[in-house]
């Protein structure tokens, strides 16, 4: 193999940003060195002022294949990921058919992914009523952990779980040592609020927000913290939207509970005050809340209470967004953002005094730890996969449809001006995205335990 030295004045490591060279031999990083330590026989590639970041890791993605490839599939989803600087995705067990709640369903997914992926990927397994005997076999087959819903997920073939369902599943899950990812909303507060609002104007975003109150999240989180104490299970709260939970979650860290948290770019960028009536491209669950709540979520990141930022990339057919009707009650709840999450985050971070190392911590290092791939992914360090991103943090651009790359050009970010451009994405030492174009073959592989 030919040793390559990728030079930059801004190589982003966990302890900060430094000038130097990233040494790559084949698919692995051989080291990060100062320029005077670059071997004489190395092939040099100089990126100047552009930053080198580790490839982003997204542990919350709905690829939807097999079964709903018309919504999104491995081919289009991983292209959008490569364009956005992601080199590793972990696919959620629902919206695909069959759902990944058994080993046989996992094998169907693996077959569907073969030869299509621009980036590496792995799978979460599902916890649904009655599949507790599938949990340990799924872990042995290579899933990275398990996902459950405490509220109806919006599709019929993946059922929500009750507390009793969880009590049947948790002993099996604890034996695997893997995390349980929880969509933490309980149906009681949502059903009561929706009943009160049945005659309201559902083209108004404020009505949708009222239909999914903070209490739905707060009560669900309390339940999961109680079960975490009782069983000693690793719990991960997905897409935290309510900042009202931060004080409670901060307190449990002192107990030593194995609880981690994520939020998403849309909760850190959008706000109810500026969402127009009928703008169903902004619908997600839990809902986007107010400006004050958003700033409190940023404080939760600053304080280390929120561990990571992931996309919850959840595309659908454009008709399912009910854009012509603008009906928030009937529209699909999901936002697709794999190709834009990095500039969305960086645009907001610059305004709040955060650094590129913070972005890497939230969007590479911590998701890699959750997914159990942190010895190979999420850092620029010796022995790691040569997954990295050439990122220009200074350039501004306006979001247009050609920048989305996922299957359907629906996005709440269209027309926005963002800062930060992915110039190149490298997967295990090879360029998979370069200056707006996809290069080489689909070389993404499943990351197995």
C-alpha positions as semicolon CSV with decimal commas, in nm:
position;residue;x (nm);y (nm);z (nm)
1;X;0,000;0,000;0,000
2;X;0,105;0,359;-0,062
3;X;0,121;0,574;0,249
4;X;-0,080;0,894;0,206
5;X;-0,047;1,212;0,407
6;X;-0,355;1,437;0,412
7;X;-0,243;1,782;0,520
8;X;-0,460;2,047;0,685
9;X;-0,417;2,350;0,907
10;X;-0,721;2,226;1,102
11;X;-0,724;1,858;1,197
12;X;-1,001;1,811;1,453
13;X;-0,928;1,574;1,741
14;X;-1,111;1,528;2,074
15;X;-0,871;1,765;2,250
16;X;-0,890;2,040;1,990
17;X;-0,783;2,148;1,644
18;X;-0,423;2,139;1,524
19;X;-0,225;2,175;1,200
20;X;-0,060;1,861;1,073
21;X;-0,108;1,552;0,860
22;X;-0,338;1,252;0,874
23;X;-0,135;0,946;0,772
24;X;-0,340;0,675;0,597
25;X;-0,222;0,335;0,479
26;X;-0,491;0,146;0,294
27;X;-0,812;0,156;0,501
28;X;-0,658;0,256;0,833
29;X;-0,522;0,568;0,997
30;X;-0,154;0,527;1,083
31;X;-0,133;0,845;1,286
32;X;-0,185;1,218;1,315
33;X;0,152;1,393;1,303
34;X;0,308;1,736;1,272
35;X;0,425;1,831;0,926
36;X;0,791;1,771;1,005
37;X;0,708;1,407;1,087
38;X;0,551;1,324;0,749
39;X;0,757;1,040;0,593
40;X;0,947;1,141;0,283
41;X;0,791;0,865;0,072
42;X;0,431;0,956;0,159
43;X;0,200;1,088;-0,114
44;X;0,086;1,430;0,004
45;X;-0,263;1,575;-0,043
46;X;-0,290;1,929;0,093
47;X;-0,634;2,061;0,192
48;X;-0,502;2,390;0,326
49;X;-0,747;2,573;0,552
50;X;-1,026;2,317;0,511
51;X;-1,084;2,120;0,829
52;X;-1,042;1,743;0,856
53;X;-1,312;1,588;1,074
54;X;-1,367;1,223;1,156
55;X;-1,652;1,077;0,955
56;X;-1,983;1,152;1,124
57;X;-2,176;0,865;1,282
58;X;-2,557;0,873;1,279
59;X;-2,710;0,625;1,520
60;X;-3,070;0,720;1,436
61;X;-3,164;0,668;1,072
62;X;-3,472;0,519;0,902
63;X;-3,355;0,371;0,572
64;X;-3,688;0,187;0,520
65;X;-3,551;-0,090;0,295
66;X;-3,671;-0,356;0,238
67;X;-4,043;-0,302;0,202
68;X;-4,062;0,076;0,172
69;X;-3,776;0,154;-0,064
70;X;-4,007;0,401;-0,237
71;X;-3,977;0,613;0,081
72;X;-3,600;0,577;0,101
73;X;-3,354;0,294;0,049
74;X;-2,992;0,200;0,110
75;X;-2,886;0,344;-0,227
76;X;-3,038;0,690;-0,182
77;X;-3,002;0,709;0,196
78;X;-2,632;0,631;0,198
79;X;-2,568;0,874;-0,088
80;X;-2,728;1,151;0,119
81;X;-2,514;1,039;0,413
82;X;-2,189;1,056;0,215
83;X;-2,281;1,403;0,085
84;X;-2,342;1,512;0,445
85;X;-2,011;1,386;0,583
86;X;-2,149;1,069;0,742
87;X;-1,950;0,747;0,708
88;X;-2,147;0,523;0,945
89;X;-2,524;0,483;0,988
90;X;-2,724;0,266;1,227
91;X;-3,062;0,176;1,082
92;X;-3,376;0,171;1,294
93;X;-3,580;-0,152;1,299
94;X;-3,908;-0,002;1,180
95;X;-4,060;0,144;0,865
96;X;-3,890;-0,138;0,676
97;X;-4,090;-0,458;0,609
98;X;-4,029;-0,695;0,771
99;X;-3,938;-0,498;1,080
100;X;-3,605;-0,603;1,234
101;X;-3,757;-0,791;1,525
102;X;-3,614;-1,135;1,441
103;X;-3,294;-1,280;1,303
104;X;-3,470;-1,382;0,982
105;X;-3,581;-1,021;0,926
106;X;-3,225;-0,900;0,990
107;X;-3,098;-1,134;0,721
108;X;-3,355;-0,997;0,475
109;X;-3,227;-0,647;0,549
110;X;-2,866;-0,754;0,498
111;X;-2,954;-0,902;0,162
112;X;-3,128;-0,578;0,059
113;X;-2,829;-0,365;0,158
114;X;-2,569;-0,572;-0,025
115;X;-2,381;-0,375;-0,292
116;X;-2,587;-0,057;-0,251
117;X;-2,420;0,139;0,029
118;X;-2,198;0,444;-0,006
119;X;-2,113;0,437;0,365
120;X;-2,086;0,170;0,635
121;X;-2,394;0,071;0,830
122;X;-2,527;-0,144;1,111
123;X;-2,870;-0,236;1,245
124;X;-3,068;-0,189;1,562
125;X;-3,306;-0,467;1,660
126;X;-3,663;-0,406;1,771
127;X;-3,846;-0,475;2,097
128;X;-4,217;-0,530;2,039
129;X;-4,482;-0,718;2,239
130;X;-4,406;-1,089;2,247
131;X;-4,063;-1,098;2,081
132;X;-3,856;-1,128;2,399
133;X;-3,721;-1,468;2,286
134;X;-3,573;-1,298;1,977
135;X;-3,365;-1,046;2,172
136;X;-3,063;-1,259;2,257
137;X;-3,046;-1,427;1,914
138;X;-3,058;-1,084;1,749
139;X;-2,771;-0,968;1,972
140;X;-2,569;-1,275;1,875
141;X;-2,649;-1,206;1,509
142;X;-2,492;-0,861;1,533
143;X;-2,745;-0,587;1,604
144;X;-2,599;-0,296;1,801
145;X;-2,886;-0,263;2,048
146;X;-3,265;-0,244;2,055
147;X;-3,538;0,013;1,993
148;X;-3,887;0,036;2,139
149;X;-4,180;0,279;2,122
150;X;-4,390;0,374;2,423
151;X;-4,648;0,533;2,190
152;X;-4,796;0,426;1,856
153;X;-4,518;0,466;1,596
154;X;-4,744;0,557;1,306
155;X;-4,727;0,224;1,122
156;X;-4,927;-0,090;1,188
157;X;-4,658;-0,359;1,165
158;X;-4,448;-0,230;1,457
159;X;-4,630;-0,223;1,789
160;X;-4,568;-0,001;2,088
161;X;-4,478;-0,164;2,420
162;X;-4,635;-0,124;2,761
163;X;-4,455;-0,138;3,094
164;X;-4,553;-0,504;3,123
165;X;-4,407;-0,579;2,778
166;X;-4,084;-0,417;2,887
167;X;-4,073;-0,622;3,206
168;X;-4,091;-0,936;2,991
169;X;-3,813;-0,815;2,761
170;X;-3,567;-0,645;2,996
171;X;-3,413;-0,956;3,158
172;X;-3,320;-1,079;2,811
173;X;-3,188;-0,739;2,711
174;X;-2,977;-0,702;3,025
175;X;-2,802;-1,031;2,944
176;X;-2,691;-0,890;2,608
177;X;-2,532;-0,581;2,766
178;X;-2,669;-0,376;2,475
179;X;-2,862;-0,046;2,506
180;X;-3,237;-0,003;2,483
181;X;-3,327;0,299;2,269
182;X;-3,662;0,443;2,369
183;X;-3,906;0,671;2,189
184;X;-4,011;0,834;2,514
185;X;-4,368;0,958;2,481
186;X;-4,662;0,801;2,664
187;X;-5,001;0,793;2,489
188;X;-5,216;0,913;2,782
189;X;-5,133;1,286;2,767
190;X;-5,136;1,277;2,385
191;X;-5,475;1,106;2,363
192;X;-5,629;1,348;2,614
193;X;-5,489;1,653;2,436
194;X;-5,592;1,527;2,092
195;X;-5,947;1,467;2,212
196;X;-5,969;1,824;2,342
197;X;-5,843;1,955;2,008
198;X;-6,051;1,740;1,775
199;X;-6,241;2,041;1,637
200;X;-5,936;2,269;1,614
201;X;-5,766;2,399;1,300
202;X;-5,500;2,134;1,231
203;X;-5,328;2,346;0,968
204;X;-5,194;2,550;1,262
205;X;-4,864;2,415;1,394
206;X;-4,947;2,540;1,744
207;X;-5,241;2,296;1,754
208;X;-5,013;2,005;1,667
209;X;-4,769;2,118;1,937
210;X;-5,050;2,126;2,194
211;X;-5,151;1,773;2,093
212;X;-4,814;1,631;2,205
213;X;-4,750;1,803;2,538
214;X;-4,426;1,797;2,736
215;X;-4,593;1,568;2,989
216;X;-4,596;1,284;2,736
217;X;-4,217;1,293;2,722
218;X;-4,166;1,362;3,092
219;X;-4,387;1,073;3,208
220;X;-4,221;0,833;2,967
221;X;-3,874;0,933;3,083
222;X;-3,975;0,887;3,447
223;X;-4,094;0,535;3,364
224;X;-3,768;0,447;3,190
225;X;-3,556;0,585;3,472
226;X;-3,750;0,369;3,717
227;X;-3,697;0,058;3,503
228;X;-3,331;0,147;3,460
229;X;-3,288;0,155;3,839
230;X;-3,475;-0,172;3,884
231;X;-3,311;-0,379;3,609
232;X;-2,976;-0,210;3,555
233;X;-3,043;-0,190;3,181
234;X;-2,864;0,063;2,959
235;X;-3,127;0,317;2,849
236;X;-3,088;0,568;2,568
237;X;-3,358;0,835;2,523
238;X;-3,392;0,916;2,154
239;X;-3,473;1,258;2,004
240;X;-3,525;1,452;2,328
241;X;-3,745;1,750;2,245
242;X;-3,852;1,889;2,580
243;X;-3,595;2,081;2,782
244;X;-3,821;2,036;3,085
245;X;-3,662;1,693;3,132
246;X;-3,305;1,820;3,163
247;X;-3,308;1,885;3,537
248;X;-3,440;1,536;3,608
249;X;-3,188;1,380;3,372
250;X;-2,901;1,579;3,516
251;X;-2,988;1,448;3,861
252;X;-2,978;1,081;3,757
253;X;-2,620;1,117;3,636
254;X;-2,521;1,152;4,002
255;X;-2,683;0,814;4,070
256;X;-2,461;0,645;3,816
257;X;-2,752;0,520;3,608
258;X;-2,662;0,404;3,256
259;X;-2,873;0,665;3,078
260;X;-2,771;0,857;2,767
261;X;-2,957;1,118;2,563
262;X;-2,973;1,246;2,209
263;X;-3,140;1,537;2,039
264;X;-3,164;1,632;1,672
265;X;-3,067;1,926;1,449
266;X;-3,430;2,024;1,390
267;X;-3,489;2,073;1,763
268;X;-3,176;2,289;1,781
269;X;-3,251;2,501;1,473
270;X;-3,627;2,534;1,421
271;X;-3,878;2,694;1,661
272;X;-4,253;2,702;1,685
273;X;-4,256;3,082;1,663
274;X;-4,145;3,075;1,299
275;X;-4,318;2,764;1,161
276;X;-4,592;2,883;0,922
277;X;-4,940;2,735;0,918
278;X;-4,957;2,436;0,685
279;X;-4,579;2,378;0,683
280;X;-4,608;2,003;0,735
281;X;-4,250;1,952;0,617
282;X;-4,169;2,058;0,975
283;X;-4,377;1,787;1,141
284;X;-4,191;1,536;1,357
285;X;-4,260;1,353;1,683
286;X;-4,197;1,465;1,950
287;X;-4,274;1,810;1,809
288;X;-4,047;2,110;1,763
289;X;-4,111;2,338;2,059
290;X;-4,050;2,705;2,134
291;X;-3,746;2,932;2,114
292;X;-3,684;2,924;2,490
293;X;-3,698;2,543;2,487
294;X;-3,450;2,535;2,199
295;X;-3,199;2,750;2,385
296;X;-3,234;2,528;2,691
297;X;-3,152;2,224;2,477
298;X;-2,835;2,402;2,364
299;X;-2,753;2,459;2,730
300;X;-2,810;2,089;2,791
301;X;-2,545;2,015;2,530
302;X;-2,309;2,271;2,681
303;X;-2,355;2,117;3,027
304;X;-2,301;1,763;2,901
305;X;-2,650;1,644;2,997
306;X;-2,734;1,574;2,632
307;X;-2,470;1,339;2,492
308;X;-2,511;1,353;2,117
309;X;-2,687;1,496;1,812
310;X;-2,828;1,259;1,549
311;X;-3,067;1,317;1,262
312;X;-3,367;1,084;1,307
313;X;-3,364;1,087;0,926
314;X;-3,722;0,977;0,855
315;X;-3,831;1,028;0,494
316;X;-4,157;0,929;0,330
317;X;-4,345;0,971;0,004
318;X;-4,413;1,343;-0,062
319;X;-4,788;1,281;-0,067
320;X;-4,770;1,154;0,291
321;X;-4,657;1,498;0,407
322;X;-4,995;1,642;0,300
323;X;-4,821;1,954;0,172
324;X;-5,118;2,063;-0,038
325;X;-5,357;2,031;0,258
326;X;-5,118;2,146;0,530
327;X;-5,287;1,914;0,779
328;X;-5,059;1,843;1,075
329;X;-5,291;1,578;1,215
330;X;-5,276;1,349;0,910
331;X;-4,926;1,430;0,774
332;X;-4,638;1,188;0,827
333;X;-4,414;1,295;1,113
334;X;-4,053;1,283;1,003
335;X;-3,772;1,506;0,880
336;X;-3,503;1,389;0,635
337;X;-3,174;1,569;0,693
338;X;-2,872;1,342;0,639
339;X;-2,715;1,567;0,377
340;X;-2,768;1,890;0,577
341;X;-2,729;1,808;0,946
342;X;-2,363;1,912;0,956
343;X;-2,412;2,264;0,814
344;X;-2,737;2,310;1,010
345;X;-2,549;2,233;1,330
346;X;-2,242;2,437;1,242
347;X;-2,456;2,738;1,149
348;X;-2,613;2,732;1,495
349;X;-2,293;2,643;1,680
350;X;-2,097;2,938;1,542
351;X;-2,358;3,175;1,682
352;X;-2,316;3,025;2,028
353;X;-1,937;3,007;2,049
354;X;-1,893;2,632;2,007
355;X;-1,592;2,480;1,828
356;X;-1,545;2,206;1,570
357;X;-1,426;1,971;1,845
358;X;-1,771;2,003;2,006
359;X;-1,935;1,907;1,679
360;X;-1,709;1,602;1,650
361;X;-1,785;1,503;2,010
362;X;-2,164;1,518;1,954
363;X;-2,185;1,386;1,598
364;X;-1,897;1,136;1,572
365;X;-1,752;1,022;1,900
366;X;-2,064;0,982;2,117
367;X;-2,287;0,812;1,855
368;X;-2,001;0,570;1,783
369;X;-1,989;0,483;2,153
370;X;-2,364;0,421;2,163
371;X;-2,343;0,195;1,858
372;X;-2,050;-0,002;1,996
373;X;-1,811;0,090;1,715
374;X;-1,597;0,347;1,897
375;X;-1,275;0,147;1,861
376;X;-1,289;0,193;1,484
377;X;-1,522;0,486;1,415
378;X;-1,569;0,842;1,540
379;X;-1,208;0,962;1,582
380;X;-0,900;1,056;1,386
381;X;-0,658;0,828;1,568
382;X;-0,408;0,550;1,502
383;X;-0,574;0,219;1,418
384;X;-0,913;0,370;1,336
385;X;-1,084;0,335;0,999
386;X;-0,971;0,610;0,764
387;X;-1,316;0,770;0,765
388;X;-1,285;1,146;0,741
389;X;-1,446;1,459;0,601
390;X;-1,292;1,760;0,431
391;X;-1,507;2,046;0,557
392;X;-1,495;2,416;0,475
393;X;-1,653;2,585;0,777
394;X;-1,651;2,935;0,625
395;X;-1,850;2,896;0,302
396;X;-2,217;2,991;0,298
397;X;-2,474;2,836;0,064
398;X;-2,849;2,837;0,007
399;X;-3,025;2,502;0,036
400;X;-3,165;2,387;-0,297
401;X;-3,318;2,054;-0,397
402;X;-3,002;1,933;-0,568
403;X;-2,819;1,940;-0,232
404;X;-3,059;1,700;-0,058
405;X;-2,964;1,371;-0,231
406;X;-3,218;1,163;-0,037
407;X;-3,497;1,005;-0,241
408;X;-3,758;1,281;-0,226
409;X;-3,679;1,654;-0,224
410;X;-3,888;1,746;0,081
411;X;-3,715;1,945;0,354
412;X;-3,788;2,223;0,604
413;X;-3,445;2,367;0,518
414;X;-3,510;2,448;0,150
415;X;-3,428;2,812;0,083
416;X;-3,229;2,858;0,405
417;X;-2,879;3,003;0,407
418;X;-2,640;2,774;0,595
419;X;-2,269;2,781;0,668
420;X;-2,022;2,498;0,613
421;X;-1,969;2,279;0,305
422;X;-1,861;1,915;0,284
423;X;-1,598;1,911;0,010
424;X;-1,498;1,545;0,031
425;X;-1,594;1,236;0,228
426;X;-1,353;0,944;0,265
427;X;-1,468;0,596;0,368
428;X;-1,188;0,366;0,483
429;X;-0,937;0,566;0,283
430;X;-1,133;0,600;-0,042
431;X;-1,320;0,906;-0,169
432;X;-1,695;0,843;-0,187
433;X;-1,806;1,205;-0,234
434;X;-1,608;1,488;-0,394
435;X;-1,718;1,842;-0,479
436;X;-2,083;1,754;-0,524
437;X;-2,026;1,425;-0,707
438;X;-2,028;1,062;-0,596
439;X;-1,713;0,873;-0,683
440;X;-1,604;0,511;-0,701
441;X;-1,813;0,208;-0,615
442;X;-2,068;0,151;-0,340
443;X;-1,813;0,012;-0,093
444;X;-2,009;0,049;0,231
445;X;-2,017;-0,259;0,452
446;X;-2,215;-0,371;0,753
447;X;-2,030;-0,313;1,079
448;X;-2,078;-0,629;1,284
449;X;-1,980;-0,709;1,640
